[in-house]
Amino acid sequence: MFIRTERTRILVDAGLSKRDIIARLAVIGEQAEQLDAILVTHEHSDHVSGLVTLAKQLNVPIYITRLTAPAIPWGEYTPKLDCFQAGTTFTVGDIDVDSFTIPHDAIDPVGFCFRAQGIKIGIVTDLGYMPDSIKFHLRGADLLVLESIPLVREAARHGPQGPSLERHRFRFHTPRSRHHHQHSGAGPHQ
């Protein structure tokens, strides 16, 4: 995922190959060399498989929890790590980043909320269920990116309109909008 303002460019996770990440950034008119930071949600390969090679080429700061950092196969490379404790807030350029713990089978998985220019964006990956603590962090978000494992598995078994998938649809509402947004969770997950 890619977040940007006029001054700051952030990549969240690097689960594709370096080549694919660079190509996808190019499609949206961005250059990998202009990234200000890479933020990591957790150590699973579908979130970090291109991280080491991309970091070697770009030499940008990598924001990662202090418990997740040792789980990445850095090899002989010494990255520019900015380790944080889950639950802390930090700033990258002109973007304030709130981190928070999420329930997932990883060492120290986190979600992020990004705040800049009066906009709040929440990103939560591999969510097994929606605890109240996550709802608390995501409240007031103008945009929410949510990847939910149970929804993806249900869609894979029964297709996007599976019999029990309808019960699991999440409804999102922001205070700035009277519209509800639904996410069915359809799509592949490794």
N, C-alpha and C positions, 0 to 999 in steps of 0.2 A: 504494500500500500504506500502511496505517496501523498505527502501533505506539503503544501507550500503557501507562502505568502509572497509579497513582492520581494522580501529580503531573505527569506529562509526556506530551505528545501530539506525535507526529512523523508527518509525511507524507513518504513516500519517492516521489519523482517526481511530476509533475503533467502527465500525458500526455492527460488529458481536458480538456474545457472547464471554466472556472471554475464555471459553472452545474452541470455534471454532478458535479464534485468535491464541491461544497457539498451537492447533493442526496444523493449516496451517503454522505457523512458523516452527514447527517440521518437516513438510514435506520437507521444503527447508534447513533443517539442522541447524536451528537457535533455540535459546532458548529465551523465553520471558524475562527471568531474565537478559539477556545481553543487553536489550534495553537501550539506553542512553537517549531517549526522545520520547514522543508522541506529535505530532503536530495535531492540530484540525483545519479543514477548516471552519466548521460552526456547529450550534447546532442541526440540524435535526437528528432524531433518526437513520436514515440509515447511519449516520456518527459517532454517539456517543453512541449507545445503550450499548456497552460493556465497555465504557470508565471508569466509576466509579469503577466497580468491578476489572477491570484490573489494574487501578491506585492504588487501595487499596493494591492489592497483590504485585505490583512491587515497589511502592513508587518512581517512576521516575519523572523527571520534565515534566510538561505538558505545551507546548507552545500554547497559545490561545490568541485571541485578548481580550483586556480589556473590550470590550462591549459584547463579546460572553460568557466569563467566568461566569457571573451571571445567564445565561440562562441554565446552566447545573445543573441537580438535584443532587448536591453533598451530600445532607442529612447531617449527622453528621460528615462526612469525611472532613478533611481539606487537600486538595491535595497540592503538590509542584508545584504551578503555576508560570509560567514565562509569564506574560502578556505583550503583545506588541501592538503597534499601527499599524493597517494595513498600508502597504507601507514601513515599516522599514526592515532593514537587520539585521540578528543576526547570531551567529555561534553556532553550536552544534558539539562538538568534532572538527574534521577536515573538516566539511561541512559548507559552507556559505549558508545561507538561505535568499532568497529575498521573501518578502510577498507582495501581491498586491490585491487590491479590485477587486471582480468580481460581475457581475450583477446576483443576485439571491434573492429570497424572504426569506432571513434570516436576522438576526440582523446585522451582520458584516462579511459577507462571504469573504474568501480570497483564493487565489491560491498561489502556492509556486514554486520557482525555486531553485534548489539545485546545488551548484557548488563545485566540488572537483576534484583534480587530472586532471585538464584540461577538465573535462566533465561537461555539463550543462543539467539538467533534469527539465522539466516543468510539473507540475501537476495542472490541473484545473478541478474541479468537478461541476456538475449541471449547466453547462453553458447554458443560454437561447439564447444567440447570441454572436457573436465575435466582440466586440468593438475594435477600434484602440489601446486603452490603453493596452488591453490584448495582442494583436499582438506585441506591443512594448516590453512588458516584456518577451514574449516567443521567440523573435528573437534570432537566434543563438543556439537554443536548439539542443542537440544531440539526445534527446529522449523526446517525448511529450506524456503524458497520459491525454486524454481529454474525459470527460463525458459530452455529450450534450443532454439535455432534449428533445428538438424538434426532434432530430434524433431517440432517444429511443422511443418516442411516435409514431413517424411515423412507425418505425419498428414493434411496437406492433400492430398497426392498419392493416398494409398491409404486414407484413413479411419483412425480410431484403432487399428484392428487390422490395419494394413497388413502385408505379408509380411515386410519387414525390420525393422519397428518393434520387434518382440519382441526382437531382438538388442540394441537400443539402450536398453532399459529400465534406468534407474538404480535401484540398491537403496541405501537409506539405513538406517543403523543407529546409534543413539545408545547410549552406554555405560549410560544409565539405563533402557534398554528392551531386551527380547529380541526385540521385534517389528521386522520389516523393513517399510519403507514404500516403495511403488513409485510412480513418477510416469511416466506415459506421454507427457507433453508435449502431449497433444491440446489444440487450441485455436487460435484465430486469432492472427496476429501481423502487424503492419504493417511 
